[in-house]
Each structure stands twice: as C-alpha cells, then as structure tokens.
C-alpha cells in the first residue's frame, strides 16, 4: 500500500526544522545555522521510498513578529496549516515552554489534521529533564504522537517517519522518484550565499541582508556555472561590514558559497558578488515581494 502526502514542519526559530528535513531528504536543500530565523521561505523537501512519498514543507520559525519581514515569515509558516496532511511541531528539548509555544498551540486549536509533537535535541538533555517536559506538553494539546529525536545525530528519525507514514493517505506519488525539491537552482544558490553571510557576520547584519541572483548561466564549453549575485543591505555601515577590509569579508563569503555550490551542483562555479544598499528594504512590502518574501 503506497502512501503519499504533505507534511508541514513548524515550530519556534532554531528548533532544528531545516536540519531535520535535510537529514530525511539526504541532501542540504534548506540552509541551516545556529542563529534563529535563518529560514525565511517555505521550502519543499521530498523523500521517496518503496512504500511512500513524504513531501516535507520546512517553514520559518513562528515567533512574535515586529517587522514586516518577520510578519511575512510567520504568515508563510502558518499558511501550511491548510496545505498539508500532517503537521510536525518541533520543540527544543532544552528550551522551556514559552509564549511562542503557547501561541502556536492556540493557532492549532481548530486544525482538523493530526499534529505530531517532535521533541528535538534530546542528546543535549538528561532523561530526568526530558520526562517531565513530555508530561507537561502532553497536557497542552491532544497530539497524535509525541516523539523525542535528535535531528543532528539521526536518533529516532526512522520512528518519526514510520509514524508519519501511518498518518498519510493512500495514493500515488506526486513527484518523480529522483526529485528532492521543487525550488529552482537560482533560489538554492541565493540561499547558499545568504547562509555564509549568516555564519560569517554578526548582530543585525544577517537579518538585514537579502540575496538576489542576477545571472545564472551554464558555460558548457568550459564546464562551469557563471553566477552574478547582489547582496542587498539596509545601511551603508552594513555594506562596509559585508565587504570588509580590502574586500576580505566579501571574498570569504564568496569562496565559501562557491564551494558549497560546486558540491551541490557537481560542477565548477564562477561567482561574482556585488553589494547594494537598499534603505530599509525589510520594511517595504513591495520590495519584500520583489525579493521573494511572500506567502506561497
């Protein structure tokens, strides 16, 4: 009996949603860093087995949003509630239940689909702390299942897939067996650049940065991809940080992103990066749309 369906992965920022999806799919299609709010878009990851096709939708972290960009991210995350067959709510085993968790649970109140609570990062807490947490959260919502895992180490993820498959409807696959995402290569390349900016810069800079791929061309004669990308920031001071002394930071970002692209696309990559100040872009709804930060 073949089963297929859509599974939304939701939760607070930095709960490990992207790490989990990348692990299951077997390829890094969603960028993942130790900093919260790294994911800004809804990203599809597809895993096909002999008995089912799991179509995961990784989402931005749900949090108290104050800026137009953050409100758009939260709206994008919550839009999956109506588009999936199963929801996986990820929580961090080491973080106490807080207002963002309660907001998510209130939002799920009238959702007519099964919700599985996935307690992630259990490798970082003792069993003595984990059991009271499971008892506490089990009283907050009628979860279909509560499954402790470690997405980083892969612990109990097979069990999570087993439970998820049981909740999916019977039916044929939606996508070809070898397809792992519906995201275009341009999007993936832009995310690889933004990931390196998030890793290598600090404070407000990663959250004030957007990346747009200007050109993406395959040079078949030389066997390489040629890319030009613009890094958009909100302030002149941020531009200076991204470029760095004598262009050193921009070179580090470009080199790291290029290596990641070469691994993913399995070809040589020539990457040019430019930096542009677009004042307060994260506050402007029109610009957010141009940069791809809209409900999907």
BELFENWO-V973328 format. One record per residue. D_LAST is the distance of its C-alpha to the last C-alpha in Angstrom with 1 decimal. Layout:
{{D_LAST} {D_LAST}}
//
This chain:
{{31.0} {27.6} {24.6} {20.9} {17.7} {14.6} {15.3} {13.2} {14.9} {15.1} {17.9} {19.3} {19.1} {21.4} {21.8} {21.5} {18.1} {17.6} {21.3} {21.2} {18.5} {20.3} {23.5} {22.6} {21.1} {24.1} {22.4} {20.9} {17.4} {16.0} {18.2} {20.4} {23.0} {25.2} {23.7} {21.2} {17.6} {17.6} {14.0} {11.5} {8.2} {7.1} {9.7} {11.2} {14.9} {17.2} {20.8} {23.1} {26.6} {29.5} {28.5} {24.7} {21.3} {19.1} {15.4} {14.3} {11.0} {12.2} {10.8} {12.2} {15.4} {15.8} {18.6} {20.3} {18.4} {20.5} {18.9} {16.0} {14.4} {15.0} {14.0} {10.5} {10.5} {12.0} {9.6} {6.7} {9.5} {10.7} {7.8} {8.9} {12.2} {11.9} {10.4} {13.2} {16.9} {18.0} {17.1} {18.9} {19.7} {21.1} {23.9} {26.3} {29.8} {31.4} {29.6} {30.8} {28.8} {27.7} {26.0} {22.5} {23.3} {24.7} {21.7} {19.5} {22.2} {22.6} {18.9} {19.5} {22.6} {21.6} {19.1} {21.0} {19.9} {21.9} {21.3} {23.1} {24.2} {24.4} {26.9} {26.4} {29.0} {31.9} {33.9} {34.2} {35.8} {39.0} {39.3} {41.1} {38.1} {35.5} {37.3} {37.4} {33.7} {32.9} {35.3} {33.8} {30.2} {31.3} {32.7} {29.5} {27.4} {28.2} {26.4} {26.8} {28.0} {28.6} {28.6} {29.8} {28.7} {28.9} {25.9} {27.9} {30.9} {29.4} {31.5} {30.8} {27.4} {29.1} {29.8} {26.2} {25.2} {28.1} {27.1} {23.5} {24.7} {27.0} {24.1} {22.2} {23.2} {25.5} {24.2} {23.9} {21.5} {18.2} {18.5} {21.7} {23.7} {23.5} {19.7} {18.3} {14.7} {12.5} {12.0} {14.4} {17.5} {16.9} {14.0} {16.3} {19.2} {17.7} {16.9} {20.5} {21.9} {20.0} {21.2} {24.8} {24.5} {23.5} {26.4} {29.0} {28.5} {28.9} {28.5} {26.0} {25.6} {22.7} {20.7} {21.5} {20.6} {17.9} {18.5} {18.0} {19.6} {21.9} {23.6} {23.2} {26.2} {28.1} {31.9} {33.4} {36.9} {36.6} {34.1} {31.5} {28.1} {28.4} {25.6} {25.6} {23.2} {23.2} {22.8} {22.0} {23.7} {24.6} {28.4} {31.4} {32.4} {29.1} {29.7} {33.1} {31.9} {29.4} {32.2} {34.9} {38.7} {39.6} {36.0} {36.3} {33.0} {31.0} {33.1} {32.4} {28.6} {28.8} {31.2} {29.2} {25.9} {27.9} {29.5} {26.2} {25.0} {28.3} {28.1} {24.6} {25.2} {28.9} {30.3} {31.7} {29.5} {30.7} {28.5} {29.1} {27.5} {27.8} {27.2} {26.4} {26.6} {24.1} {25.3} {23.1} {19.8} {18.0} {19.3} {18.2} {15.0} {15.6} {16.0} {13.0} {11.0} {13.5} {13.1} {9.4} {8.8} {6.2} {3.8} {0.0}}
//
